[in-house]
């Protein structure tokens, strides 16, 4: 699928924000593994789902407690880029890896 100028701009803004979220997660959590996301640009920003994956260890409950803070951070960073999330709690989730 060929991207329009608008989706290329949105994708660039989104990449910038997600790189910041990934950097923050890496710095704050030793159990952070990776960040992934899914998005459908025809339903953006409601379709955005950012998933931060963590090692399945005894510290995950502590990490999970910070999920709300990261949802707000995602909201603020996107807002600075001109993108408004209606309900950030539906756009970012912390999950634990069962394979590690």
N, C-alpha and C positions, 0 to 999 in steps of 0.2 A: 504494500500500500504506500502510495506516495503521500508525503506529508505536505500540508499547505504551509504558507508562511506563518500563519497564526499558530498552528500546532508546533512548528519548529521553535517559535518564540516561547511558547508555554513549556515545551520540553526542556529548553535551555534554562529557564527560570527554575523549573522543578529540579533539574540536575544540580544546580547551584545550592538550593535549599537542602536537598537530600545529602549532598556531600558534607554540609555543615552538621546535619543531624548525625551522620555516620562518624564524623570526627569527634563530636561531643560524646557519643556513646562509647567510642574507643577509649577516650580519655577518662571517662567516669567509671566504666565497668570493665573489670578484668575478664569477665565471662562473656563479653560481647563477641559474637562470631561474625555476623554480616547483616546487611540491610538489603531488602528487596522491596519492590513495589509493583503494583499493577495499576493501570489506568486506561480508561476509554475516553479519548479526547472529545468525542461527541457528547459525553455526559460529564465532562470535567467541570468543577472539581469534586462533585459528589461521588464519582466513581474511583477516586484515588484511595488506594489502600497501601500504606507503608507498613512493612513488617520488619521488626528488629528481632533478630534471632540470637538467643543466648544459650550457653552451655547449661545442661540440666544438672544443676548442683544445689547444694544447700543454701546458696545465696540468692536463688531465683526469687524468693518471696520479697527480699529486700529490693531487688531490681524491679520487680512488678509494681512495688509501691511508688516508684518514680514514673510509671507509665503516664499518669495524668500530667505531670510536669512536662514530659516530652510532647504530649499532645498539644499543650498550650504553646510550647516552643515552636512546633511545626506550624501552628496557626499564625503565630507572630512573624515568623520568617517568611511564610507565604504572603501574608498581608503586606509586608514590606516590598514584595515583588508585585503587588497589585492583584493578588489572588485571595479571595475570601472563602473560607470554609464555613459552612453552616453549622456543622457539629463535629469538631475535631476529634471527639472520642470515637467516631466511626471511621476515621481516616488513618489512625496509627495504632498498632498493636504490638505488644511485646510477647514473644513466644519462646518456648524452650525447645531445644533440640533433643530429640530422643535417640538420635543416632550417635551422639558423642558421649 
